[in-house]
Structures are given as structure tokens and as C-alpha cells.
Amino acid sequence: MRDERPTPDEGAGPAGVPRQARRRLRFSDPAWEALYRKAQREELVAASRWGLLVALILALAFMWQDTMLSSNGHVATNIRIYLVVPLCLGTWYALRQRPLLGYAELIISSFLLLYSVLIAAIFLVFEPGFYGLSGSVGEGNFIMIILATFTLSCLRPPWALGVAAAVLAIYTAGNLLWTAVDTEQFLNGHFSNAVMTMALGAATCCLFDMLRRRQFITLRTLEMEKERYKELLYNLVPHKIATRIEGGEFPIADSHAEIAVLFSDLVGFTTLTQQIAPRTLVQLLNELFFEYDLAAERLGVEKIKTIGDGYMAACGPPVAEERRTVLIAQLALEMIEITRAVALKYKLPIGVRVGIHSGSLVAGVIGKNRYTYDMWGESVNMASRMESSGLPNRVQASESAYQRLADRFAFEARGEIEVKGIGPVQAYLLTAPLARSDATPGGHEERSLARHG
């Protein structure tokens, strides 16, 4: 997903939020202003669709009275049916066409002006009189149109002010040109009321725009914080687990019948903590784990956690079962090479012990305020013991891991070793992947016999 978050500017507050936006009708950051315009346009379209329905109902509501109010009432009825209805429906249709949404303000503004002309024409049918354009009903309708322009239409203040002024001009021109109203009386009465309505509407429109901008800031800030939380969550736990947590599933506990597990621990690191500067120490550890992470990600292995200078990884679903231990073994060998390269770069005497095992275990997420994805079971203990009883810069594999890798990797039989809490077990030192010619059944058997003497 493409990140549309604007970059902070000099006037930005926390999380890149422009402070000027709270005091002006325009964001100081053009990127924020563009995003706000987009959001405001979407709100305008949604509100206008309902507004068009209201305008249509109001225009047709008193159609039954037309012939009662005037002998020419059928003319007003025809205007409502053959002009107002197509105008409302046509505008509603235009606002549903995606290519036209960029012109939403122009479309709504045009509608308001045409609607005002048609309403003026309807009231001219009943002129003179209470229901005519110069009467109180005509004044009330145009006041409603002006207020709707400033509020329901969701137009930006400059647009709304321009449209409202044009609506007032239509109302004024209609009265002065096509009615017998006294000019002075009109200016001091209906016109003055319409002007005061414009002033009130303009102030309300500006207030609404400020509130919408503050709401926009709040929503964007929440979205940014949500993205940060999501990013942190996906860094804390495996991707598939994070997706389940986002979906509301908690607690999470899974039983796996076949998982390959890796533990590693740096050799000589504890001694280094007393010999080199803390900054260099942390930089060394960060570089090592960063390279481990890259290798694990490239191979499709999940990093589970780090404990001090220890590193735990596992490979399970959705990786195919026959590939899991192979990938863990490849990661183990790469970790040794990475450690050698970093040790050479810093000219420090460090190495790494790696232990691997395959078997069943239980995995899940624990914690309330800080999620931790972990694994438990005998397989985890065995992998840990393979590491702790291993040799520097070597990968020690259990019998279970050896059985799954014997036809793909070369091993050295280490014999039985005593494992704390488990007892004597067979252990093997993984050396390198087998050459293609050695991967045949016969070649494997010959190498195995040679290794076991």
C-alpha cells in the first residue's frame, strides 16, 4: 500500500500535524491541504446526494397547490416536473460518475444556481402575492437555499460565499426586474434579511470548515498511530500471527506437529561487555542481528525472539514440511558465516554456537500491554540444549534434525552427549550441504558409512 502521509513542515506539530491548520482555513503544508481537499470532496459528494433528494422533495411538495394558488399554476407544475426533476436526477447521476468527482464543487455550484433560477421562475407564476417571488414564501425559500449552500452542500467557504452571492443576485434580479415590488421596501426588507442570512451562513460555513479540518487532523493522526502500532505489531510477532491479532483473535495458542527450531548464542560476547565501549557493543550486536534477520527473511524462516546475545528462529507453516528443517539448517550455516564476517570487521574474537532440532511444540502469544510470541515444549528445550552443548562456530543437530537432513547435508557424528534435563542423546555436527553427486541414495550411504567408520 502506498503511504500517503505528508511529510512534516517547519510549522508542524507532533506527528507532522501543521499547527497553522487550527487557525487558518488552509493548511500550511500543501500535502496536508491536498489530502484534506480529497477528503472534503468525498464528504461533499456524500452529503450532496442526500441534499439533492431533499431539494427534489421540497420542489415537488406543494405541487398539488399550484392550480389552487393561480390560474397559471400548471406552468409552475410543468417547471417542477420537466425541469426541476431532471436537474436533480441529472446532478445525482453526475455525482456517481467517478471521472466527474474531481469537479464535484463545480457540479454542486452549478446545480444550486440552476435550482435557484427554477425556483424563482416557479414563484414568478404566483406573483404578485404572498406566494410570489416578492412574498414571504419566496423569501423563505431563497433563505433556505442560501443556508443550504453554506451548510448542507459542504462547499469550501470561498466557493460557498461565491455561490450564495450568486443566489442572492438571482433573487434580487428576479424581484427588481420581474415584480412590481417597491425597490426601497425590498432592499430594507427581504434583501436585508437575505444579506443577514448570508453573513450568518458564511460564519457558520467557516466554523464548519475549521471543525472539519480539526476532525481531519484527528483522523489522520489516528491513522498514522494505527499504522505505527501495526508496524510495531508486525515486528514483534510473525506476520500471520499479527494478522490474527488484528482480526481480534486473542489469546492465540497453536499446536504444531512438525516445526524446525534454531537457537544460537554468541561465544565470547560476555567477556567483551567488560572490554569495549557500550556503544560499540550495541552496534556490533545490532549489526549481527540485522544480518541474521535479513538471512531469515530471505529463507522464509520466522525470527521468534532475541534474549541478550541469543537468537531464536523457527520454520513451520506455510513452508512445506519437508523444507522446514532444510531452511533452518541453511540459516544456521549462514549465521556462522555472518558472525565470522562481522568479527573480522570489528577485529573482535567472537563466534557463535548454533543448535537445531525438529519436532512438535506449542506456540502462542502472551502478554497484555506488550505482546510476545513464544514457543514451548520438549522440542524447544532440545534445540536450546543443542546450542548450549555445541561447539563455537559449529551447528549441532539433534537425531531428529539429522534424520531429516542426512540426504541433503554432510555431518560429523559427535556421538552421545549428556543433555541437561533429558539425558544422553545422539548429536551431529552439520558441516555443509552435500554436492549434487553426493545427494544420490548410493552416495549418501557411502558417506554415512565413512563417517561412522
C-alpha positions as CSV (number, residue, x, y, z in Angstrom):
1,M,0.0,0.0,0.0
2,R,1.3,3.3,-0.9
3,D,1.9,5.7,2.0
4,E,0.1,9.0,1.5
5,R,1.2,10.5,4.8
6,P,2.6,14.0,4.2
7,T,6.0,15.0,5.4
8,P,6.2,17.4,8.3
9,D,7.0,21.0,7.6
10,E,8.5,23.8,9.6
11,G,5.2,24.6,11.2
12,A,4.4,21.1,12.1
13,G,3.4,19.8,15.5
14,P,3.5,16.3,16.8
15,A,3.4,13.6,14.2
16,G,3.8,16.1,11.4
17,V,0.5,17.9,12.1
18,P,0.5,21.5,10.9
19,R,-0.2,24.0,13.8
20,Q,-1.5,26.7,11.4
21,A,-4.4,24.4,10.4
22,R,-6.1,25.2,13.7
23,R,-6.1,29.0,13.0
24,R,-6.5,29.2,9.2
25,L,-8.8,27.9,6.6
26,R,-5.9,26.4,4.8
27,F,-3.1,24.0,5.9
28,S,0.4,25.4,5.8
29,D,1.6,22.1,4.3
30,P,0.5,21.6,0.7
31,A,0.4,17.8,1.1
32,W,-2.0,18.1,4.0
33,E,-4.1,20.6,2.1
34,A,-4.3,18.2,-0.9
35,L,-5.3,15.3,1.3
36,Y,-7.9,17.4,3.1
37,R,-9.4,18.6,-0.3
38,K,-9.7,15.0,-1.3
39,A,-11.5,14.0,1.9
40,Q,-13.6,17.2,1.8
41,R,-14.7,16.4,-1.8
42,E,-15.7,12.9,-0.8
43,E,-17.8,14.3,2.1
44,L,-19.3,16.9,-0.3
45,V,-20.4,14.2,-2.7
46,A,-21.9,12.0,0.0
47,A,-23.8,15.0,1.6
48,S,-24.9,16.4,-1.8
49,R,-26.6,13.1,-2.8
50,W,-28.9,13.4,0.2
51,G,-29.2,17.2,-0.3
52,L,-30.5,16.6,-3.9
53,L,-33.2,14.3,-2.6
54,V,-34.3,16.9,-0.1
55,A,-34.3,19.6,-2.8
56,L,-36.4,17.4,-5.0
57,I,-38.9,16.7,-2.3
58,L,-39.2,20.3,-1.4
59,A,-39.7,21.3,-5.0
60,L,-42.5,18.8,-5.5
61,A,-44.1,19.0,-2.1
62,F,-46.5,21.8,-2.9
63,M,-47.2,20.8,-6.5
64,W,-50.8,20.0,-5.6
65,Q,-51.3,23.6,-4.6
66,D,-50.2,25.1,-7.9
67,T,-53.6,25.3,-9.6
68,M,-55.2,26.4,-6.4
69,L,-53.0,29.4,-6.0
70,S,-53.1,30.6,-9.6
71,S,-54.9,30.0,-12.9
72,N,-51.4,29.7,-14.4
73,G,-50.4,27.1,-11.7
74,H,-49.9,24.4,-14.3
75,V,-46.9,26.4,-15.6
76,A,-45.3,26.0,-12.1
77,T,-46.1,22.3,-12.1
78,N,-44.5,21.8,-15.5
79,I,-41.4,23.6,-14.3
80,R,-41.2,21.3,-11.3
81,I,-41.8,18.1,-13.4
82,Y,-39.9,18.8,-16.6
83,L,-37.1,21.0,-15.3
84,V,-36.5,20.5,-11.5
85,V,-36.8,16.7,-11.5
86,P,-34.3,16.2,-14.4
87,L,-31.9,18.7,-12.8
88,C,-31.9,16.9,-9.5
89,L,-31.7,13.4,-11.0
90,G,-29.0,14.5,-13.6
91,T,-26.9,16.1,-10.9
92,W,-27.3,13.0,-8.7
93,Y,-26.2,10.8,-11.6
94,A,-23.2,13.0,-12.4
95,L,-22.0,12.7,-8.8
96,R,-22.0,8.9,-9.2
97,Q,-19.6,9.0,-12.1
98,R,-16.0,8.6,-10.9
99,P,-14.4,10.7,-13.7
100,L,-16.6,13.6,-12.7
101,L,-15.9,13.5,-8.9
102,G,-12.9,15.9,-9.4
103,Y,-15.4,18.5,-10.5
104,A,-17.8,17.9,-7.6
105,E,-17.7,21.5,-6.3
106,L,-18.4,22.9,-9.8
107,I,-21.3,20.4,-10.3
108,I,-22.9,21.3,-7.0
109,S,-22.4,25.0,-7.5
110,S,-24.0,24.8,-11.0
111,F,-26.9,22.9,-9.5
112,L,-27.5,25.5,-6.8
113,L,-27.6,28.3,-9.3
114,L,-29.9,26.5,-11.8
115,Y,-32.1,25.3,-9.0
116,S,-32.4,28.9,-7.8
117,V,-33.4,30.1,-11.3
118,L,-36.1,27.5,-11.5
119,I,-37.4,28.2,-8.0
120,A,-37.5,31.9,-8.9
121,A,-39.5,31.0,-12.1
122,I,-41.9,29.0,-10.1
123,F,-42.6,31.8,-7.7
124,L,-43.0,34.3,-10.5
125,V,-46.0,32.3,-11.6
126,F,-47.7,33.3,-8.4
127,E,-46.6,37.0,-8.5
128,P,-47.9,39.2,-7.0
129,G,-49.0,38.0,-3.6
130,F,-47.8,36.1,-0.5
131,Y,-46.7,33.1,-2.6
132,G,-45.0,35.1,-5.2
133,L,-41.3,35.9,-5.6
134,S,-41.7,39.1,-3.7
135,G,-43.7,37.5,-1.0
136,S,-42.7,35.9,2.3
137,V,-42.8,32.4,0.9
138,G,-40.4,33.3,-1.9
139,E,-38.1,35.0,0.6
140,G,-38.2,31.9,2.9
141,N,-37.2,29.6,0.0
142,F,-34.2,31.6,-1.0
143,I,-33.1,32.0,2.5
144,M,-33.2,28.2,2.8
145,I,-31.2,27.8,-0.4
146,I,-28.6,30.3,0.9
147,L,-28.3,28.4,4.2
148,A,-28.1,25.1,2.4
149,T,-25.3,26.5,0.3
150,F,-23.3,27.3,3.4
151,T,-24.1,24.1,5.4
152,L,-25.6,21.1,3.7
153,S,-23.6,21.4,0.5
154,C,-20.2,21.1,2.3
155,L,-18.6,23.6,-0.1
156,R,-15.4,25.3,1.0
157,P,-16.0,28.8,2.3
158,P,-14.8,30.7,-0.8
159,W,-17.0,28.6,-3.1
160,A,-20.0,28.7,-0.8
161,L,-19.7,32.5,-0.5
162,G,-19.5,33.0,-4.2
163,V,-22.5,30.7,-4.9
164,A,-24.6,32.3,-2.1
165,A,-23.8,35.7,-3.6
166,A,-25.0,34.5,-7.0
167,V,-28.2,33.0,-5.5
168,L,-28.8,36.3,-3.8
169,A,-28.2,38.1,-7.1
170,I,-30.8,35.8,-8.8
171,Y,-33.3,36.5,-6.1
172,T,-32.7,40.3,-6.2
173,A,-32.7,40.5,-10.1
174,G,-35.9,38.5,-10.2
175,N,-37.6,40.9,-7.8
176,L,-36.3,44.1,-9.3
177,L,-36.8,43.1,-13.0
178,W,-40.0,40.9,-13.0
179,T,-42.0,42.0,-10.0
180,A,-43.7,45.3,-9.0
181,V,-42.1,45.3,-5.6
182,D,-41.1,48.7,-4.3
183,T,-37.3,48.9,-4.6
184,E,-36.7,50.7,-1.3
185,Q,-39.1,48.4,0.6
186,F,-37.4,45.3,-0.9
187,L,-33.9,46.4,-0.1
188,N,-34.9,47.3,3.5
189,G,-36.9,44.1,4.0
190,H,-36.4,40.9,2.1
191,F,-33.0,41.8,0.7
192,S,-31.7,42.8,4.2
193,N,-32.9,39.5,5.6
194,A,-31.1,37.6,2.9
195,V,-27.9,39.6,3.5
196,M,-28.0,38.9,7.2
197,T,-28.7,35.2,6.4
198,M,-25.5,35.3,4.2
199,A,-23.5,36.8,7.0
200,L,-24.7,34.1,9.4
201,G,-24.3,31.4,6.9
202,A,-20.7,32.5,6.0
203,A,-19.7,32.5,9.6
204,T,-21.2,29.0,10.1
205,C,-19.5,27.7,7.0
206,C,-16.1,29.0,8.2
207,L,-16.7,27.4,11.6
208,F,-17.7,24.1,10.0
209,D,-14.6,24.2,7.8
210,M,-12.4,24.7,10.9
211,L,-14.1,21.9,12.7
212,R,-13.8,19.6,9.6
213,R,-10.1,20.4,9.4
214,R,-9.6,19.6,13.1
215,Q,-11.5,16.4,12.6
216,F,-9.3,15.6,9.6
217,I,-6.2,16.2,11.7
218,T,-7.5,13.9,14.4
219,L,-8.5,11.1,12.0
220,R,-5.2,11.4,10.1
221,T,-3.2,11.3,13.4
222,L,-5.2,8.2,14.5
223,E,-4.5,6.6,11.1
224,M,-0.8,7.3,11.5
225,E,-0.7,6.0,15.1
226,K,-2.6,2.9,13.9
227,E,0.0,2.3,11.2
228,R,2.8,2.7,13.7
229,Y,1.0,0.2,16.0
230,K,0.6,-2.2,13.1
231,E,4.2,-1.8,12.1
232,L,5.3,-2.5,15.7
233,L,3.0,-5.4,16.0
234,Y,4.3,-7.0,12.8
235,N,7.8,-6.5,14.1
236,L,7.0,-8.1,17.4
237,V,5.3,-11.2,16.2
238,P,5.2,-13.2,12.9
239,H,3.1,-11.8,10.1
240,K,0.4,-14.5,10.2
241,I,0.1,-14.1,14.0
242,A,-0.1,-10.3,13.7
243,T,-2.9,-10.7,11.2
244,R,-4.9,-12.8,13.6
245,I,-4.4,-10.4,16.4
246,E,-5.6,-7.6,14.2
247,G,-8.7,-9.6,13.5
248,G,-9.5,-9.7,17.2
249,E,-8.3,-13.3,17.9
250,F,-6.8,-13.5,21.4
251,P,-5.3,-15.4,23.1
252,I,-3.5,-17.3,20.4
253,A,-2.3,-20.8,21.0
254,D,-1.4,-23.3,18.3
255,S,-0.1,-26.9,18.4
256,H,2.4,-27.8,15.7
257,A,3.4,-31.4,14.9
258,E,6.4,-30.6,12.8
259,I,8.5,-27.4,13.5
260,A,12.2,-26.8,12.9
261,V,13.7,-24.7,15.7
262,L,17.1,-22.9,15.9
263,F,18.9,-21.4,18.9
264,S,22.2,-19.5,18.7
265,D,24.4,-17.8,21.3
266,L,27.5,-15.7,20.8
267,V,30.7,-17.1,22.1
268,G,33.0,-14.6,23.9
269,F,30.3,-11.9,24.0
270,T,30.0,-11.7,27.8
271,T,33.8,-11.1,28.1
272,L,33.6,-8.3,25.5
273,T,31.0,-6.4,27.6
274,Q,33.8,-5.6,30.0
275,Q,36.4,-4.7,27.4
276,I,34.8,-2.5,24.8
277,A,32.6,0.7,24.9
278,P,28.8,0.1,25.3
279,R,28.1,2.0,22.1
280,T,30.4,-0.3,20.1
281,L,29.0,-3.4,21.8
282,V,25.4,-2.5,20.9
283,Q,26.4,-1.5,17.4
284,L,28.1,-4.9,17.0
285,L,25.1,-6.8,18.3
286,N,22.7,-4.7,16.2
287,E,24.6,-5.4,13.0
288,L,24.8,-9.2,13.7
289,F,21.1,-9.5,14.4
290,F,20.2,-7.3,11.5
291,E,22.1,-9.6,9.2
292,Y,20.6,-12.6,10.9
293,D,17.1,-11.1,10.3
294,L,17.8,-10.5,6.6
295,A,19.0,-14.1,6.1
296,A,16.0,-15.5,7.9
297,E,13.6,-13.3,5.9
298,R,15.2,-14.3,2.6
299,L,14.9,-18.0,3.5
300,G,11.3,-17.8,4.8
301,V,12.3,-18.5,8.4
302,E,10.5,-16.7,11.3
303,K,12.6,-14.9,13.8
304,I,10.9,-15.7,17.2
305,K,12.9,-13.6,19.7
306,T,16.3,-12.5,20.9
307,I,17.4,-13.0,24.5
308,G,20.5,-11.0,25.3
309,D,23.0,-12.2,22.7
310,G,20.9,-15.3,22.0
311,Y,18.7,-15.7,18.9
312,M,15.8,-18.0,18.3
313,A,14.1,-18.8,15.0
314,A,11.7,-21.4,13.7
315,C,10.3,-22.6,10.4
316,G,6.8,-24.0,10.2
317,P,3.6,-23.5,8.1
318,P,3.1,-22.3,5.4
319,V,6.5,-23.7,4.4
320,A,6.2,-27.3,3.2
321,E,7.1,-29.8,6.0
322,E,10.0,-31.4,4.1
323,R,11.6,-28.0,3.6
324,R,11.4,-26.6,7.1
325,T,14.5,-28.3,8.6
326,V,16.5,-27.7,5.4
327,L,15.8,-24.0,5.6
328,I,16.7,-23.9,9.3
329,A,20.0,-25.7,8.5
330,Q,20.8,-23.2,5.7
331,L,20.1,-20.3,8.1
332,A,22.4,-21.9,10.7
333,L,25.3,-22.1,8.3
334,E,24.7,-18.6,7.1
335,M,24.7,-17.3,10.7
336,I,28.1,-18.7,11.3
337,E,29.5,-17.1,8.1
338,I,27.8,-13.8,9.1
339,T,29.3,-13.9,12.5
340,R,32.8,-14.6,11.1
341,A,32.5,-11.6,8.7
342,V,31.3,-9.2,11.5
343,A,34.0,-10.4,13.9
344,L,36.6,-9.8,11.2
345,K,35.2,-6.3,10.5
346,Y,35.4,-5.3,14.2
347,K,38.6,-7.3,14.8
348,L,37.0,-9.0,17.8
349,P,37.3,-12.6,19.0
350,I,33.7,-13.7,18.9
351,G,32.0,-16.8,17.5
352,V,28.6,-18.4,17.6
353,R,27.1,-21.7,18.7
354,V,24.0,-22.9,16.9
355,G,21.7,-25.7,17.8
356,I,18.8,-27.1,15.7
357,H,16.0,-29.6,16.3
358,S,12.8,-30.7,14.6
359,G,9.6,-31.9,16.4
360,S,6.3,-30.9,17.9
361,L,5.7,-27.9,20.1
362,V,3.1,-25.4,21.2
363,A,3.3,-21.7,20.0
364,G,1.3,-18.7,21.1
365,V,1.1,-15.1,22.1
366,I,1.3,-14.0,25.7
367,G,1.3,-10.6,27.4
368,K,-1.2,-7.8,27.9
369,N,0.5,-4.5,27.2
370,R,3.4,-5.9,25.2
371,Y,2.7,-9.0,23.0
372,T,5.3,-11.7,23.0
373,Y,5.2,-14.6,20.6
374,D,6.9,-17.7,22.0
375,M,7.2,-21.4,21.8
376,W,7.1,-24.1,24.4
377,G,7.7,-27.9,24.6
378,E,10.4,-30.5,24.5
379,S,11.4,-29.6,21.0
380,V,12.2,-26.1,22.2
381,N,14.2,-27.4,25.1
382,M,16.1,-29.8,22.8
383,A,17.1,-27.1,20.3
384,S,18.3,-24.9,23.2
385,R,20.3,-27.8,24.7
386,M,21.8,-28.5,21.2
387,E,23.1,-24.9,21.2
388,S,24.3,-24.8,24.8
389,S,26.2,-28.1,24.5
390,G,27.6,-27.2,21.0
391,L,30.9,-26.0,19.8
392,P,32.0,-22.5,18.7
393,N,31.2,-21.8,15.0
394,R,29.5,-25.1,14.6
395,V,25.9,-26.2,14.0
396,Q,24.9,-29.0,16.3
397,A,21.8,-31.0,15.3
398,S,19.7,-33.5,17.2
399,E,18.9,-37.0,16.0
400,S,15.6,-35.8,14.8
401,A,17.1,-33.0,12.7
402,Y,19.8,-35.3,11.4
403,Q,17.2,-37.8,10.1
404,R,15.5,-35.0,8.1
405,L,18.8,-33.6,6.7
406,A,21.1,-36.6,6.1
407,D,20.4,-36.7,2.4
408,R,21.0,-33.0,1.9
409,F,23.9,-32.1,4.2
410,A,27.2,-33.5,5.3
411,F,27.5,-34.3,9.0
412,E,30.1,-35.4,11.6
413,A,28.8,-37.8,14.2
414,R,29.6,-36.4,17.6
415,G,28.3,-39.4,19.5
416,E,26.3,-39.4,22.7
417,I,26.3,-36.2,24.8
418,E,24.7,-35.6,28.1
419,V,21.9,-33.1,27.8
420,K,20.6,-31.4,31.0
421,G,17.1,-32.5,31.8
422,I,16.9,-35.0,29.0
423,G,19.9,-37.4,29.5
424,P,22.2,-38.9,26.9
425,V,21.3,-38.2,23.3
426,Q,22.9,-38.5,19.9
427,A,24.3,-35.3,18.4
428,Y,25.7,-34.4,15.0
429,L,27.7,-31.5,13.7
430,L,26.4,-30.2,10.4
431,T,29.3,-29.2,8.1
432,A,28.0,-28.2,4.6
433,P,25.3,-29.0,2.0
434,L,26.1,-32.2,0.0
435,A,27.3,-31.8,-3.5
436,R,24.8,-32.8,-6.2
437,S,26.6,-36.1,-6.9
438,D,26.6,-36.9,-3.2
439,A,22.8,-36.4,-2.9
440,T,22.1,-39.8,-4.6
441,P,21.0,-42.7,-2.3
442,G,24.1,-44.6,-3.0
443,G,26.4,-41.7,-2.5
444,H,24.7,-40.8,0.8
445,E,25.1,-44.4,2.1
446,E,28.8,-44.4,1.3
447,R,29.4,-41.1,3.0
448,S,27.3,-42.2,6.1
449,L,29.4,-45.4,6.4
450,A,32.6,-43.4,6.0
451,R,31.5,-41.0,8.7
452,H,30.6,-43.7,11.2
453,G,33.8,-45.8,10.4
